[in-house]
Each structure stands twice: as structure tokens, then as C-alpha cells.
Amino acid sequence: MKLERVKLIGFRGLKEDECILGDLTVFTGGMGTGKTSRLLAVLFALCGEAPSGLTLDDLINTSSDYMLVRVEGRVNNLPFYIERRKRRGGPVAVKTDLPEQLKIDPKIFVDGREIAKLFVGAPTEKALKLNQLLGFERYDQVAAEITPAPVERRIQELEKQLSSLKQVEDIRKRDAETTAEIGRIKDRLSSLRVKYMMDSALVKWAEEVKQRAEEARKIELEMKGKLKLLEQYRTQLKSMPEVAEGVEEELREMEARNDALNRRIAVLEASIKMIELQEGMNVQTCPLCNAPLSKDALERFKHMEEEYRKVLDEYSRLQTSLAQKRKEAEEYRRLLEQRRFIEAQIRRLEDEIKQTKVQTVAEEDLSRALHLLKEAEETKREIELLESKLSSLEAQKEAYQTALVQLGSVDAANLGYKIQRLRDLADKIKRIRSALIEAVNEAKNERLASIKFSFKEAFKKIYPYERIKDVDFESKMVRGHEVLYVKGKVDDTWVYAHQMSTGENVALSFALLLAVNELVSSPLLLLDEPEEGLDEAGIRGLAEVLKKMKAKTQLLIATRSPLLASLLRSEGSVE
């Protein structure tokens, strides 16, 4: 297959563009000139895919609602075209004159930045990437698919069945014992259920007797409590002191005397005040009654001072007696209230005791009732226990019967024959697997030998320095799988990719990629900035390798390197 022309509309940064393609076509220029877009347009036309990390809608120009890419070329010297169109959010429409779809691997698009990362990561991770690039994981997959494990698992299953056949007699014996035990339990259950039904009327009578006895016991306990409380009230009433009669009357008399003394004191104090005023000033009338005052009248008031002192003495003594009498009256009222409360409680309890009627239950009836209830409860518990045991035994018997049916349908001789046949098959698979592994290893070695020369030659061109004198491959076992490592010879010591510089790893990556491509003879490669990570000498070596590759592979290259573009100008078109 060879492409001759590509036409695109509304694709990424290019609104419309058309290019003529040769064996080696270089797209160069600064950022935003559409170099990578032309490569991705070819990828979309041939495969209908977007590069990793992008969707097809991401490829549509922002000022357009659709994109169209058409490539023209020749297959087996016959012209063909493929045209793909996609509207934003819609499906991809394809037009072509090819009788069948081209089988193009999307890996024809090679991002130089990603290739430079081939040997980035831990040593084991780098080795696994290398195995994937060389396609060795396909060989490992083929070898892994041929395994005797399923046959061996089937042999183990059949051996378990054969071993279980020897248990048939034991299972039959246990089944017979279980059947006999089930019969005994059913007979016992039948007799217990009949007895339980026949005793149901007596059980009902016994429950009523028990209930009456419990109620009588409850009433008896309440009566004892009330009698005890009644006795306590009576004792408390007897122990209370007698209430003195006439305390209230005495208190009223003393209160009246107190009021009279208060009035007399007021009169005497007014009289004395009047005398004092007359002595200090010329007062003509009485301050109490406004009667004219004379010397004879004033003389008559002088004896009141003596009376005032006597009244005050009596008033003071009365206050002490009055306070004491008030306390006695308060205590009298408290004791009287307490006595009345206790007497009321005594009357209430006596009335309740008189009205309470106790229905006694004969001791013989109660004893018989309790005995019947105990027997009924024991019978019920035994029935429940036997029913549970019967259910368990029936499930066990069913399991025995199932096992006997399964084992009875298996012929021990036939089973042994099958096991032997499967063992023979497992041995054959092991021999086939061993032979296949040898063939796979031989194919790997042949593929590695085919790659090794091209790899070394490409590396020397891309890396024209003296530090690494040679490169080679080395295989190691990692987690049960053979994994390939790349190594370089520095002086007399071999070093691995993780021990090399970034530039040396980039040179290794590109040399390996170009060597693999030469082996598989891909008809087309889309190289996006393959010079990534290379210095001037590396770019010159890369140009030499690319010139050699174009003899077998059509190359479309996008580069920002003026040096690489100028070196390839003589071998193809530069746009």
C-alpha cells in the first residue's frame, strides 16, 4: 500500500488543506502550522481512530461543525480512496472503493515523545515494555494457553468420587440406623400427642385451680399487710400524748388581756406626754380632748407614771406567757390533726378487712393441679425436642439417599478407566507444552537475532559516541516469565537501561523501534517529532536510518527540527 494524496477539511487547526505524499514526506515548521494534524488526519482516514487521550470530536476544528478527510493511493498497483466524515456528536461516515476494509494497525502513528519514554520507569517496568514492543508477550500467551491444569483438576474430582465410592457401605449402614431412629421417634411422638390431647381438659381445670390459688394467696398477703399496718396505726395512736383540753380557750383569754394592756399603755403614754408638754411650754388645752387645763387637772395626771410602770411590767410578763401558750396551741393543733388522720386510716382499714372475702383452695386440689401442669409441661417440651430431632434426622436421611443415588450411578471400574485416560492426556499435554515452549523460545531467539543486527546498526548511527561500544539483549526470569532486558557495554562492563543517561535511553528507544519496524515491514509509519531527546549527532544518525527505511516503508514525518528537515530534503518532499 502507498498513499499519494491527502485532503482534509475542518480537521484540528486546519480549515482546509491538501498534500501530495511520496515515499518520504516531511512536514516542518513552527508551532501551530498543522504538522501533527496532517499525520492524525491520515490516521483517522485509515483507521477511524483518534490518538490516545483524545476523542474524535476533539479533532474537529473549533470553527467547524464537521471534519472530512480523504486519502488516495494504490494497493497492489490498483488505485483506491477512503473518505471519512464526522459531524460533532454524530457517527463516522465512510466512503471507499475498496472491496474490503484495510487492516491498518493504529500503532503506525508514533509519537516521538512517547518512544523516548520506552525506557522510563523501574528496571522491570522497562523490560516489560520491551517485551510488548518486540511482541514476545504473544509467544508467552500461546505457551500459557496450553496447560494440563484443567485436566489435572478433573482428575482430582474423579479421584474424590472414587474415594467416596468406598464410603457407600458406611452410608447405607448410617441410613438404616437413621431410618430406625426416625421410626422410634414417630411412635413416641404419636403416643405423647395422644396423651397431651387426652389431658387437655384436666390441664384446663388445673390452670383454673392454680389461678384461684394464686389469687387467694395474693388476697391473703394483702390482708396480712393491712392487719400489720392496722396494728402499727393502733400502736402509734396509743403512744401519742394526750391532748390538753382548754389550751385554745386560755390562749384567747391571754390574747384579750394583751389587747387591753396595749390600749391602757397607749392612754398612759398620751397622759405622760401631755404633762411633759405642759412643763416645757404654756399649753392651755388637753391634746386628747381639747378641754381647758388647770393646775388641779395636771396634778391628777401625775400618779399615772407609777401605773404606767406597773402596766409595762405586766405586759412584759404576759408576752413571755403568750409566746409559750401559742407554742402549746400549735402543738395541740398538730397532735389533734395527726390523731384524726390515724383514726381515719384505722377506720378505713377496718372497713376494707370486713369487706374482703377470701376463697380458699383445698391443698389436695392445688397439689394435684400443680402435678398435672408439671406433667403437661414436660410432655410439651419432649414433643418439641422430638420434633426438632425428627426434622434433623429426616434431612440427614435425605442427604444419605442423595449420596447413595449419586454414588450408585457411578461405576468404580469405569471411573478408574477415565482417570487413567485423563492421566495419559495430561502427560501428552505436558509433552506438547514442553515442545511448544522449545519452539516458542526458538522463535523468540530467531526474532531476536533478526532484530539484533538492525538494532545495533541503528544505534551506532543515532549514538555516534565512544562511551557505549556495543548493545545487546539479555533475558531474565521475572515472576515466572522470561523478560528481555537491553544492555550496553561500557569499557568492559555491561550496564542496563536504568544505568544509562536520558539521551542514551532515547537513542536505544529509537534504534529498537526502527529495528522492529524493519522486521515487520510496516507499509506506512506516521512519525511525530522523532528527533525528540536527540542531539545534533543523534539527529544526523536518525536521518540516515530513516533514509534506509523509506525503501520498504512509506514515511510521513512531522518535525520542528530544521536540521532533520534539511537532511531528509534530498530523499523526499518537505512541506
Buried (B, 14 or more C-beta within 10 A) or exposed (E): EEBBEBBBBBBBEBEEBEBEBBBBBBBBBEEEBBBBBBBBBBBBBBBBBBBEEEEBEEBBBEEBEBBBBBBBBEEEEEEBBBBBBBBEEEEEEEEBEEEEEBEBEBEBBBBBEBBBBBBBBEBBEBBBBBBEBBEBBEBBEBBEEBEBEEBBEBBEEBBEBBEBBEEBEEBBEBBEEBEEBBEEBEEBBEEBEEBBEEBEEBBEEBBEBBEBBEEBEEBEEBBEEBEEEBEEBBEBBEEEEEEEEEBEEBBEEBBEBBEEBEEBBEBBBEBBEBBEEBEEEEBEEBEEEEEEBEEEEBEEBEEBEEEBEEBBEBBEEBEEEBEEBBEBBEBBEEBEEEBEEBEEBBEEBEEEEEEEEEEEBEEEBBEBBBEBBEBBEEBEEBBEEBEEBBEEBEEBBEEBBEBBEEBEEBEEEEBBEBBEEBBEBBEEBBEEBEEBBEEBBEEBEEBBEBBBEBBBBBBBBBBEEEEBEEBBBEBEEBEEBBBBBBBBBBEEEBBBBBEBEEBBBBBBBBBBBBBBBBBEEBBBBBBBBBBBBBBEBBBBBBBBBBBBBBEEBBBBBBBBBEBBBEBBEEBBBBB
